[in-house]
Structure formats: structure tokens, C-alpha cells
């Protein structure tokens, strides 16, 4: 996966979710992607721990792709089938689906603002309810849109 990503994506940034990482994996990401990955332990840019799903990539895209890719089991080590399913999941996204995601994004941002930055989401992490600062995520997204990925 890393080799394919590096060959095809010179401008892309690898984003790892906020699942806990072993030190060895953080070192691998630092080696393979240098200043091209975002996530817990990144020296390039962090993603707020347990961040709310206010961004369309979080609350729409990844869930859509995952539901399509894993609708049926994939044979062990069948990378071609995995790539095919991911590709199919993306081409099945319609303009109406994207419009709905953008509308929902605006609504979620409005909810955060109306709550004066208080939490709008609650996350369940390893069986324990935890919450995070939605305003921290909005600040991060603002920096991202301005091209300032650094902390």
C-alpha cells in the first residue's frame, strides 16, 4: 500500500485516524511519508484526538466507502479485489450525494457555533464514553484550508 501511495500521489497527504498507534508504526509512517502524514504522533500535523465527525470525509465518505468495500468478505491477500471495490465505491458517489454531504457539513458547523464551541458529538472509545473539543477541530480545519498544517 505504501509503495503504491508514494508512486501515485506526490502531493497527497496520508491521514491516519485517531486509533492508537504503536511506536513502531509511527516510526514507519515518519520514514515512509516523512512530512506527508497526519495523525496521532505525527511530527507534521496532528488530528485532534476523538475529533467530531463534522467534516464530510469523516461523516460521509469513509463510511460510504467502508460499507461498499466490506459488504461481502474479501479473500485473504486479494489486493486487486480490494482496490477494485474501493474504486467502485468512489465511482458510485453521485453529485446529489455530494450536495447532501456539503449541506450536512454546513449544518454541523452551525451546530458547533450555536453551542458556543461546546461538544455536539460523543464518542465511544474502547467502551468508554469520551468527548472532544469541537472547536479544536474547527480550528484545525481552518488551518488546513489555509494550507497551514503545522500545529
Buried (B, 14 or more C-beta within 10 A) or exposed (E): EEEEEBEEEEEEBBEBEBEEBEEEBBEBBBEBBEEBBBBBBBEBBBBBBBBBBBBBEBBBBBEBBEEBBEEEEBEEEEEEEBEEBEEEBEEEBEEEEEEEBEEBBEEBBEBBEEEEBEBBBEBEEEEEEEEBBBBBBBEBBEBBEEEEBEE
